[in-house]
Amino acid sequence: MTDNAKSRAVPVGRLSRLARLGSLAGGIAGGMVAEGARRLASGQRPQWQDLLLTPANAARFAHQLSQMRGAAMKMGQLLSMDAGELLPPALRDILATLREDAHTMPLSQLADVLEQEWGDDWQTRFKRFSFQPVAAASIGQVHRAELASGETLAIKVQYPGVARSIDSDVDNVASLLRLSGLLPPGFDLATLLTEAKRQLHQEADYQQEAANLQHYRQLLAGHADLLLPQTVPELCTPRILAMNFIDSVPITTLQQAPQAERDRIATLLFDLLLREIFDFACLQSDPNFANYRYQPDSGQLVLLDFGATRRLAADTVQHYHRLLLAAQAQDRQALGEAATALGYFPQQVSARHYDEVMAIFLLACEPLRHAGAYDFGRSTLAARMRDAGWAMRHERDAWHTPPVDALFLHRKVAGLYLLAARLQARVDIAALFARYAL
């Protein structure tokens, strides 16, 4: 039993985690001074925002958060996904490393968690337990184990101190964002922070995730193309989630698959999204590529990680349905009414800002209006969305924070668009939506 070369102890105490962020802020400030001096020496007059958003500072940010793990790393992942198309490519690529495997915890910390959750004799429960994790993420890492019966399990173990540090991590990262000056004046950060804390506390409760997983298994029972793990209740605790191990490969390996198979898998994902919204009113809101895997032998799509599950309010579903119908028909009046009902516009909104938001809605729904299969691989939609977002980003006084449910919905949609583009898949979105367009 040896520690992984990439393992680092998770900082547990509030002060140690704050010190890490303080060190990060100091490193970024030093980097800004050095970069500013370099540019001035070359005759440039840089804006301070340009000095902040450098690849070197993004690398510092990603490296420190990957070592901290927990809510701090999770917020970095959210930034990389939610704002990724609004960032220069170099920064986006660096922050995207936060969506890959995190540092693992050393064996000493892992043993402490296992003993605290299962007792000193926990090893007697298993025929074999691999101390080398098969995956590591922001909140926990996954180990492979075998019961005496021969059944192979996936054991997700939470990093120590994660649940206790959520509120302080979120507040501290938010302080860095406020100090950056990058947030528009109208950006309602307080509401989003409250929701981020609520969501992260839910994700850190593995018993709640087990319940979410069982709920989805019931919702998708009989869907032969989808495969979800089965929990092992007697081994589940608030900090350990035990499931049967499903042999599978990352969904991105399908990039080498035949076109028809890539199209079929992407179609399954978009069909599931529509069912989540309109049939279940329940959304797995984290579109991280790692949450989707593939079984080559059976051709099944494997669904993982149900910690970030949201129940959608009935009026949100109703208004979103109206919005999609209006966008498909390019009915600007109905689209504006639905967007207003969802809370996308402040009470006082300029005609220019209103038109820009409407244009983005229509742009985002381009695949819904397309006749036949929409080719995500050949589409320039992501770049056009990025350009539209950049244009609105500079209208700082007009910024209005959309409602939280809508943000999570759009995050899921954007994540699937990016995945479909990565797979170069073709999907008939209009045909999938047809059964709801009544």
C-alpha positions in Angstrom: 0.0 0.0 0.0 1.8 3.1 -1.2 0.6 6.7 -1.6 -0.2 7.8 -5.1 2.5 10.1 -6.6 -0.3 12.6 -7.2 -1.6 12.4 -3.6 -1.6 15.5 -1.3 -3.2 15.8 2.1 -6.5 17.7 2.0 -6.2 20.9 4.2 -9.0 20.3 6.7 -9.1 23.3 9.1 -10.8 26.6 8.3 -7.6 28.5 8.9 -5.4 26.2 6.8 -7.8 26.5 3.9 -8.0 30.3 4.3 -4.2 30.4 4.3 -4.1 28.5 1.0 -6.5 31.1 -0.6 -4.5 33.9 0.9 -1.3 32.5 -0.6 -3.2 32.2 -3.9 -4.3 35.9 -3.8 -0.7 36.9 -3.0 0.7 34.9 -5.9 -1.9 36.4 -8.3 -1.1 39.9 -7.1 2.6 39.2 -7.6 2.0 37.9 -11.0 0.0 41.0 -11.9 2.9 43.2 -10.8 5.4 41.2 -12.8 3.3 41.1 -15.9 2.5 44.8 -15.6 6.2 45.7 -15.4 6.9 43.6 -18.4 4.3 45.2 -20.5 5.2 48.7 -19.4 8.8 48.0 -20.3 7.7 47.1 -23.8 5.8 50.3 -24.2 2.3 49.0 -23.5 -0.3 50.5 -21.2 -2.2 47.5 -20.0 -5.6 47.5 -18.3 -5.5 45.9 -14.8 -8.2 43.3 -15.9 -5.8 42.2 -18.6 -3.1 41.7 -16.0 -5.5 39.6 -13.9 -6.7 37.3 -16.6 -3.4 35.9 -17.7 -2.6 32.2 -18.3 -0.1 32.3 -15.4 -2.7 33.5 -13.0 -5.2 31.0 -14.2 -2.6 28.3 -13.7 -2.0 29.5 -10.1 -5.8 29.5 -9.5 -6.3 26.0 -10.9 -3.3 24.5 -9.2 -4.2 25.8 -5.7 -7.9 24.8 -6.0 -7.0 21.3 -7.2 -4.9 20.8 -4.0 -7.6 22.2 -1.8 -10.4 20.1 -3.3 -13.9 20.5 -1.7 -16.1 23.5 -2.4 -13.2 25.7 -3.4 -12.3 23.3 -6.3 -16.0 22.8 -7.1 -16.4 26.6 -7.6 -13.4 26.6 -9.9 -15.0 23.9 -11.9 -18.3 25.8 -12.1 -16.4 28.9 -13.3 -14.6 26.9 -16.0 -17.9 25.4 -17.3 -20.3 28.3 -16.8 -18.0 31.0 -18.0 -15.7 28.9 -20.2 -17.0 30.3 -23.5 -16.5 33.9 -22.2 -12.8 33.4 -21.4 -9.8 33.5 -23.8 -8.9 30.0 -25.0 -5.7 29.8 -23.0 -7.5 30.6 -19.7 -10.4 28.2 -20.6 -8.0 25.4 -21.2 -6.1 25.9 -17.9 -9.3 26.1 -15.8 -10.7 23.0 -17.7 -8.0 21.0 -15.9 -10.1 21.3 -12.8 -12.7 19.1 -14.5 -10.1 16.3 -14.8 -8.9 14.1 -11.9 -8.0 15.9 -8.7 -5.1 15.2 -6.4 -5.9 12.1 -4.3 -5.7 12.1 -0.5 -2.8 10.1 1.1 -3.4 6.7 2.6 -3.2 8.0 6.1 -6.2 10.3 5.5 -8.1 7.7 3.6 -7.6 5.2 6.5 -8.9 7.7 9.0 -12.1 8.3 7.0 -12.8 4.6 6.5 -12.3 3.8 10.2 -14.5 6.7 11.3 -17.3 5.6 8.9 -17.1 1.8 9.1 -15.2 1.1 12.3 -11.7 -0.3 13.1 -12.6 -3.7 11.6 -13.9 -2.4 8.3 -11.5 -4.5 6.2 -13.3 -7.7 7.4 -16.2 -6.7 5.1 -14.2 -7.1 2.0 -12.3 -9.9 0.2 -10.2 -7.2 -1.5 -10.0 -3.3 -1.3 -7.8 -1.3 -3.7 -6.2 1.6 -1.9 -5.3 3.1 -5.3 -8.3 5.2 -6.3 -9.7 4.7 -9.8 -10.9 8.3 -9.9 -10.7 11.5 -7.9 -12.8 14.6 -8.1 -13.6 17.8 -6.1 -15.5 16.2 -3.1 -14.3 12.6 -3.0 -12.4 9.8 -4.7 -13.5 6.4 -5.9 -12.0 3.0 -4.9 -12.6 -0.5 -6.3 -13.5 -3.2 -3.8 -14.7 -6.8 -3.8 -17.1 -8.5 -1.4 -16.7 -12.0 -0.1 -19.5 -12.9 -2.5 -17.4 -11.8 -5.4 -19.4 -8.7 -6.2 -17.3 -5.8 -7.3 -18.1 -2.4 -5.8 -17.2 1.2 -6.5 -16.7 3.0 -3.1 -16.8 6.8 -3.2 -15.0 8.2 -0.1 -15.4 11.9 0.8 -12.3 14.0 1.5 -12.1 14.9 5.2 -13.4 18.3 6.3 -15.2 18.9 3.0 -18.7 19.3 4.5 -17.4 21.6 7.3 -15.5 23.9 4.9 -18.3 24.5 2.3 -19.6 27.8 3.7 -16.1 29.3 4.3 -14.7 28.1 1.0 -17.6 29.6 -1.0 -17.3 32.9 0.9 -13.5 33.0 0.5 -13.6 32.3 -3.3 -16.4 34.9 -3.6 -14.2 37.4 -1.9 -11.5 36.8 -4.5 -14.1 37.3 -7.2 -15.3 40.6 -5.7 -11.8 41.9 -5.3 -11.1 41.0 -8.9 -13.6 43.7 -10.1 -14.7 41.4 -12.9 -18.3 41.0 -11.7 -20.8 43.5 -13.2 -22.5 45.8 -10.7 -25.9 44.2 -11.2 -24.6 40.7 -10.7 -26.6 39.2 -7.7 -23.7 37.3 -6.2 -25.4 36.9 -2.8 -28.3 34.8 -4.1 -25.9 32.6 -6.1 -23.7 32.1 -3.1 -26.6 31.0 -1.0 -27.7 28.5 -3.7 -24.1 27.3 -4.2 -23.8 26.5 -0.5 -27.1 24.7 -0.5 -26.2 22.7 -3.6 -22.7 21.8 -2.2 -24.1 20.7 1.2 -26.4 18.4 -0.7 -23.6 17.0 -2.8 -21.6 16.4 0.3 -24.3 14.2 1.8 -23.7 10.9 0.2 -26.8 9.4 1.8 -28.8 12.0 0.0 -27.0 11.2 -3.2 -27.8 7.5 -2.7 -31.5 8.5 -2.4 -31.2 10.6 -5.6 -29.7 7.6 -7.4 -32.4 5.3 -6.3 -35.0 7.9 -7.4 -33.5 8.0 -10.9 -33.3 4.3 -11.1 -37.1 4.2 -10.6 -37.7 7.0 -13.1 -35.6 5.2 -15.8 -36.6 1.7 -15.0 -37.2 -0.2 -18.2 -35.0 2.1 -20.3 -32.6 -0.5 -21.7 -30.2 2.0 -23.3 -29.4 3.6 -19.9 -27.4 1.9 -17.1 -27.2 3.3 -13.5 -25.4 1.7 -10.6 -27.2 0.1 -7.7 -26.4 1.3 -4.2 -25.3 -1.1 -1.3 -27.3 0.5 1.5 -25.6 -1.3 4.4 -22.2 0.3 3.3 -23.5 3.8 2.7 -22.9 6.6 5.2 -23.0 10.4 4.9 -19.3 10.3 3.8 -19.2 6.9 1.9 -21.3 5.9 -1.1 -21.1 2.2 -2.1 -22.4 1.0 -5.4 -21.9 -1.9 -7.8 -18.9 -1.3 -10.1 -19.9 -0.9 -13.8 -17.1 -1.6 -16.3 -17.2 1.2 -18.8 -15.1 3.8 -20.6 -15.2 7.6 -20.7 -17.8 8.9 -23.1 -15.2 10.9 -24.9 -13.7 7.7 -26.2 -16.7 7.6 -28.6 -14.9 10.2 -30.7 -13.4 7.3 -32.5 -16.8 5.4 -32.8 -18.8 5.2 -36.1 -21.0 8.3 -36.8 -24.2 6.4 -36.2 -23.2 5.4 -32.7 -22.1 8.9 -31.7 -25.4 10.2 -33.0 -27.3 7.6 -31.0 -25.6 8.3 -27.7 -26.0 12.1 -28.1 -29.6 11.6 -29.0 -30.1 9.6 -25.8 -28.6 12.4 -23.8 -30.8 15.1 -25.2 -33.9 12.8 -24.9 -33.0 12.3 -21.3 -32.7 16.1 -20.8 -36.2 16.7 -22.1 -37.6 13.9 -20.0 -35.9 15.4 -16.9 -37.5 18.8 -17.5 -40.9 17.9 -18.8 -41.7 14.4 -17.4 -39.7 14.2 -14.2 -39.3 17.9 -13.2 -36.1 16.6 -11.8 -32.6 17.5 -13.2 -29.2 16.0 -12.7 -27.7 19.5 -13.1 -23.9 18.7 -13.5 -23.0 18.1 -17.1 -19.4 17.2 -16.4 -18.2 14.8 -19.1 -17.0 12.4 -16.4 -20.6 11.8 -15.3 -21.3 10.0 -18.5 -19.6 6.7 -19.5 -20.1 4.0 -22.1 -20.2 0.3 -22.2 -18.8 -0.9 -25.5 -20.1 -4.5 -25.2 -23.8 -3.5 -24.5 -23.8 -0.1 -26.1 -25.4 1.3 -23.0 -25.0 4.9 -21.7 -23.8 4.8 -18.1 -25.0 7.6 -15.8 -23.1 8.5 -12.7 -23.0 11.2 -9.9 -26.5 12.3 -8.7 -25.3 14.6 -5.9 -26.3 17.7 -7.9 -29.9 16.7 -8.4 -32.5 19.5 -8.5 -36.3 19.3 -8.3 -37.8 21.9 -10.7 -40.8 24.0 -9.7 -43.9 23.5 -11.7 -44.0 27.1 -12.9 -40.4 27.0 -14.0 -41.2 23.9 -16.1 -44.3 25.6 -17.5 -42.5 28.9 -18.4 -39.5 27.0 -19.9 -41.9 25.0 -22.1 -43.5 28.3 -23.3 -40.0 29.7 -24.0 -38.9 26.8 -26.1 -42.1 26.8 -28.1 -41.8 30.5 -28.8 -38.1 30.2 -29.7 -38.9 27.4 -32.1 -41.6 29.4 -33.7 -39.4 32.6 -33.6 -42.4 34.3 -31.8 -40.6 37.2 -30.2 -43.6 38.4 -28.2 -44.3 35.0 -26.7 -40.5 34.5 -26.1 -40.3 37.8 -24.3 -43.3 37.0 -22.1 -41.9 33.6 -21.2 -38.4 35.0 -20.4 -40.0 37.7 -18.3 -42.0 35.2 -16.4 -38.8 33.2 -15.7 -37.2 36.3 -14.3 -34.7 37.1 -17.0 -35.3 40.9 -17.1 -35.2 43.5 -14.3 -38.2 45.8 -13.8 -36.5 48.5 -15.8 -34.7 47.1 -18.9 -33.3 49.0 -21.8 -34.5 48.2 -25.3 -31.0 47.3 -26.3 -30.4 44.9 -23.4 -33.8 43.3 -24.0 -33.0 42.7 -27.7 -29.6 41.3 -26.9 -31.1 38.8 -24.4 -33.8 37.8 -26.9 -31.1 37.3 -29.6 -29.2 35.0 -27.4 -32.3 32.9 -26.6 -33.0 32.6 -30.3 -29.4 31.7 -31.0 -29.2 29.1 -28.3 -32.4 27.4 -29.7 -31.0 27.2 -33.2 -30.8 23.3 -33.0 -34.5 23.3 -32.0 -35.5 25.1 -35.1 -33.2 23.1 -37.5 -35.0 20.8 -39.9 -33.6 17.3 -39.4 -30.4 16.3 -37.6 -28.4 19.3 -36.3 -24.6 18.8 -36.8 -23.0 19.9 -33.6 -19.6 19.0 -34.9 -19.7 21.4 -37.8 -21.7 24.1 -36.1 -20.2 27.4 -35.1 -22.8 27.9 -32.4 -20.4 27.8 -29.5 -18.3 30.6 -31.0 -21.3 32.7 -31.8 -22.7 32.2 -28.3 -19.3 33.3 -26.9 -19.2 36.4 -29.0 -22.8 37.3 -27.9 -21.8 36.7 -24.3 -18.7 38.9 -24.6 -20.8 41.7 -26.1 -23.2 41.6 -23.1 -20.4 41.2 -20.6 -19.2 44.8 -21.3 -22.7 46.2 -20.5 -22.0 46.1 -16.8 -24.8 48.4 -15.8 -27.4 46.3 -17.6 -26.5 43.0 -16.1 -29.2 41.1 -14.4 -28.8 37.7 -12.7 -31.3 35.2 -14.0 -33.2 32.9 -11.5 -31.2 30.0 -10.1 -33.3 27.2 -11.6 -32.9 28.7 -15.1 -29.1 29.0 -14.6 -28.8 25.3 -13.7 -31.0 24.4 -16.7 -29.0 26.4 -19.1 -25.8 25.0 -17.6 -27.0 21.5 -18.3 -28.0 22.4 -21.9 -24.7 24.2 -22.5 -22.8 21.1 -21.2 -24.7 18.8 -23.6 -24.0 21.1 -26.5 -20.3 21.0 -25.7 -20.4 17.2 -25.4 -22.3 16.8 -28.6 -19.7 19.0 -30.3 -16.9 17.0 -28.9 -18.4 13.8 -30.2 -19.2 15.5 -33.6 -22.7 14.2 -33.2 -25.8 14.9 -35.2 -29.1 15.1 -33.3 -32.6 15.8 -34.5 -33.6 18.1 -31.5 -36.8 19.2 -33.1 -38.0 15.6 -33.4 -37.2 14.9 -29.8 -39.1 18.0 -28.7 -42.1 17.2 -31.0 -43.9 15.1 -28.3 -43.8 18.1 -25.9 -44.8 20.7 -28.5 -48.5 20.2 -28.1 
